[in-house]
Amino acid sequence: MLKLLRKSLVLELSSFFAEIGSSFKRISPSAFVQGRKKIKPDMFEELNQLIVSEYYSDNEENVRLFENMRILSVDGSTVNLPLTKDLLKYFELHNNQNKTNDVLIGRVSVLYDVLNNIVIDGLLRPFSQGEVTLCREHLKCVKNKDLVIMDRAYPSFDTAWELNKKGAHYLFRCKVGFSKQVAAFYESGAKDKIVEIKPKQKKSFKGLAYGQEASLKARMLSVKLDSGETEILMTSLLDGEKYPQQIFKDLYFKRWGVETYYDRFKNIIEVEKFSGTSRQFIQQEFNCALYLSNMQTILTIEANKEAAQKYVGRKYEYKVNQSLALGFIRKNLVEIFSSEQKSEELLEELKKMFVENVIPIRPGRKNKRNVDKFRQRTKPKQFKNRRDIL
């Protein structure tokens, strides 16, 4: 399951037992399905948390930081799900613009380390649960001195207060109408100013860790984009000498890493190609996809370093081809885990294959964003007995 089930179960099981040795008893697809019903999805989540924890432990030479801070970002997306009675009980139908088809979708949210390409926490929930709600769940994984970058859908006094309590920092993009302080700063034409922010007064403070008179110091920044638009940022990085105003345009842009992660998650890992049709199986496979994406990142770190050295002096820098890397990892994952004696040799061989299969990094490339391109997308029918065989 950690390899991801992308082909017919008959082919997947046949391949698996061929890899671990013919002495093992083979099982039928039905027996496999009955067996996976006994596995809680939490197991794969805990496996993912384990490799994430290991990555940040005693790994200073590989962990990339900004001013001794991890740069994290939160962002949401959606995934299409099989239309079954079991999933309908938890997830929701969604009509597209023309109501030409009913589509079952789930809300996805990740807390992502944009410098190290690591998913620290991932959630799959009903579409009715908003991105801000899921963001609050991610905060349990934020640590002291982390810097969390969020788009303009996420800023709130609650989130700023929670991060401040943890000793973490934030960098929010704000709408002009976010608060009176933001609107006043925008109208003033200032570029950099420290203000005092307060919670919305027309709300209940029952059960909150702060009261009506609570306040926080925040730094407002005005950043001009290449398009000519003015972007308003709010941050807890108050020290203007240590963090000058001119660094924040590029610093906020690092949030784009979580956007490109979703491209990899959906188009290379193909998370939407679920083999199961129950809520338990869907959650299992979602957690397995998160795990494999982190394994891919970790196993290609050294290869990317070697590729940078091997191809130095060429017109472009080069990096590992992620699609091919995933194929190599998936093909060898069983042997990596099951062969203690050969695992180091196999990892070294994998690294060589990664370095030999690279793609150029072409800086400055931009594609015009078409926000409407998926609005009329319909969900293809999925049959329970239909699997890819190639």
N, C-alpha and C positions, 0 to 999 in steps of 0.2 A: 504493500500500500504506500510506503514511503517513496517508492519509485514512480508512483502515480499510475493509475489504471487507465490506459489510453486505448488499448486494443481489446479484442474479444477476451473474456475471462479464460476461455479454453487456451488461447495462445499465451496469455499472461502467465497462467499457472504452469503451462508446459515449459515456458522459458525459465521460470523461477526454479522449478525442480531440476531442470538441466544444469542450472548454474550451481546449485548447492550439492549436486551429486545424485547419481541414479539410485543409490542405496536407500534414499528416502522414499517413503510411500507417497504416491501421488493421490491427490484428492480431486473431487469433482467441483465444478463451479457452485453447485448447490451447497456442498459441504463448506466451501469457502465463505459463502454468503451467511450461512448459519453461524460460522465461527466468528465473523466480524461483528455480528450482532452482540457478542459478549464483550466487545472492546469499547470502552467509553471514549468519546472524542477528546476528553481531557488528557488522555495519555499522550496524544500527539502534540497537544499544546505544551505539556510539561517537557516533552523531548525538545521542542523548539526553545523553550525557556532555558533548558540546560545548555544547549550549544551557544545561545546568546550570552549566558553568564560566563561560559568558558572563554568565549571570544574576548571579553573585556578583562579577563583575569590573567595577569602576568603576560601581557601581549603588547607592551608599550611600543615595540618597534613597528607594529602594524596598525594600531588604533590611531586614527587621525582625529585631531582636536583643533578647536579654534580658541586660542587664549586659555588652554587647559579646560575647555568646555566641550561636551558633545553638542553638536547641533542637531536637534530633533525637529521633526515637522509632523503635523497631523493633517490628514486629508481623507476625504470620503469618496466612495464610488458606488457602483451597483454591479450586481452580477445577475444574469438570467438563470432561472432555475427550472427544472422539469416540472411540468404541470401535473401534480398528483394530489390525491385527497389528503395524504399525510402532510405534505408541505403546505397545502392550502390552510390547514388548521393553525399554522404558525406564521407563515409569510403572507403576502398579499398580492392580489391581482392588480395589474396596472394597465390602463388603457393608453395607447399612444395618441398622438394629436388627432388622427383621423378615426380613432376607435375601430381600426380595421382588424384588430386582434387583441385578445387578452394575453398579457404577458405576466408571468410570475417572477418577481425580482426581489432580491435581498439587498439590504444596505451593508456596505463594507466600509470599515474604517481601520486605518493603520497608524501606529506611531512609529516613525521611520527615522533612522540615523542617516542623514543625507550625505555625510562625509564618508561613512563606512559601508553604506548600502545594506544595512541590517534592519530587518523588521523586528522591533522590540516587542510590539504587541499588535495583534490583529483581531478584529471582531467581525462576525457575520450575524446580522440581526434583521428583523422585519423592516420594511421600508418606512413604516410609520415612526420608527425611532430616529430622530433627527441627528445630524452630524454633531451638533453641539453636545447633545446628551451622551453620545458615544465618546466624544472627546474627554468628557469628565471621567469616564471609566479608565481612559488611558493614563490619566495623571498619577495613578497608583504606581506606574512604572518609571515616572520621572524622578531623577535623583538630584541631590545637592550639586549645584554648579552647572547643571544642564541649561542649555539655551533652547527654548521651544519657539519655533517660528510658525505663525498661523496666518491664514488668509483672512479676508475681511468678514467671512461668515462666522468666525469663532470668537472674536474679542468679547470679554465680559469682565465685570469687576470680580465676579466669583472666581473665574479662572486665574486672574492676576493675583487675587488674594491667596488662592491655593498654592500657586507656584512660589509666591513670596514666602509663604509659610514653610515650604520645602527647601528654601534656600536656592531655588532655581530662578532663571531669568526668562523673560519673554520678549518677543518682537512681533507685534501685531500690525497687520495692515488694517486701517480703519476707514469706514465710510465717514463722509463729512457729517452726516446726521447721527453718528454714534453717540455723541454727547454734546452738551453745550461747550465744554472745554475744547473738544476737537473742532467744532464749528468756529469758535472764536479764534483758535489758532490758525485755521485755514484762512479766515477773513483778514487776519492781521498781516499775512504775507511773510511771517517770520519763517526761518529755516530750522531753528533749533531752540527749544524752550522746555524748561522743567515746570510741570504743572502738578496740581493736586487733583486726583480723581476720587470720586465718591460713588457709592452704589446708588441705583435708582431708588428714589424715595417712595414711589408708589408701588410698594411690594411688601410682602410679609417677611419679617426677619426671624420668625419663629424657627428654632432649630438650626440657625446659621451660627457660624463661629464668630461673626462680627455683628455689630449693631448699626443703627441708622446713622450714627456719627462717625463711623469708620472712614478712613481715607488712606490713600497710598500716593507716594510720589512717583510720577512717571515722566518720561522724556518724550516730547513730541518732535517729530522730524518731518520736514518737507523735502521730498525727493522728486526730481524731474526725470521722467522716463525718456527713452529715445523717441517715443511717439509724440512727445510734447506734453503729455498728460502729467499732472502733478499727483504724486502718491503721498498719502499721509500715513506715517508709521508711528507707533507708540511702543516704547521699550522701557525696561527696568534697568538698562545699562546707562546709568546716570553720569558716569565719569566722561566728560567731554574730551579730556586729554588722552585718556587711554583708548576711548572709542570715538574718534572724530566723526563728524557728520558725514564726510565723504565715503566712509566705508560701508554705509548702510544700504546703498543701492545694490551692491554686489552681495552683501550679506543676506539681504532678503531674497535675492534671486536664487540663493542656494536651496530655497524651498522647492524649486522646480524638480529637485531630485525625487521627491515623492510622486510627482506626476509621471516621470519617466518610469518609476517602479511599476505603476499600474499598467503601463504599456507592456512591460516585461511579464507581469503577473498574468495578464489576459491573453497576450498574443504569442508569448514564447512558452510559458509554463501552461497556458491554456486552462486556467482554473475553472472556466465554465463548462469544460468537458467532463461532467460528473458521470461516474459509472453507476452510482446508486441513485435511488429515487425516494428514500426516506430521509427525514430530518437528521437522524443519527448518522447516516452514511454521508449526507451532504456535508455535515460539520466535520466528520472524520477527514474527508478529502480536502476540504478547505484548509484544515490545520496541517495536513500533509503537504499541501502546496506551499504554505508559509515556510514549513521546515525545509523543503527542498530548495526554495529560493535563497534561504540563508546558507544552506550547504553550498550552493553554487557560488555565492559571494565569497565564502571563506576559502573554498578550494581553488579559487582563481586569483587570490591576492598575490601570491608569489609569482604566478605566471604573468600577471600584468606588470610586475616589477621587472621580470626578466625580458618581457617583450619591449618595454621602454628602453632597456639597455641594448638589446639586440638590434633594434631598428633605429637607434639614435643616428642622426645625420641625414635621415630621409626627409622628404618634403613635409610629411605629416607624422605625428605621433601615432602609435598603434596600441590597440587594446584587444583583449580576448573576444572572439566571436561568441556572444552569450548563447545563441541558439545551438551552435555546435557543442559548446561546453556542456550545456544541459543534457544533450544527447549522450555525450561521453560519460557524464556522471551517472545518468540513469542506467546506462548499459552496464556500468561497473559497480554500482552501489552495493549489490549483494556481496560481491567479492571483497569490497573494502571493509565491510563489517564482519564477514565470516572468516576471513583468512588473516589471522594474527601475524603469521610469518611473512606473508607476501604484501601486507597492506602498505608498508613504507615503499616497497618497490613499485607497487601499483600506483600510489599517489605520485611518485616521481615520473612514472610513465604518462600519467594523465597530464601532469604539468607540461611535459614535452609536447603532447598533442595540442594543449591549449596554446602554447607559444607558437607552434607551427600554423595555427589557424587564427589569424588576427584580422582586424579590420581597421582602416585608418580613422582617426579622429579629425574631422574637418571643422575647424572653428568658424564661428560666425554664420553657420547655416541656419536659416529660419524658414519655417513653413507658415503660410497664412492660416490662422485658426478659423475653422468653419464650425461654429457652435451648433449649427442646425443639422449637421450631417447625419446624426443618428435619430432624429426626431420621428422619422417615418419608418424606422427599423421594426420589423416584425420578428417574432420568435418562431423559428422553424419547429415543426412537430418533432418530438423525441419519443421513439418507441423503446419500451423497456428491454426488448431483446435485440436491439440494434447497437452494435459496437464497431469501431474501426477495426479492420483486420490487417491493415498494412502499416 
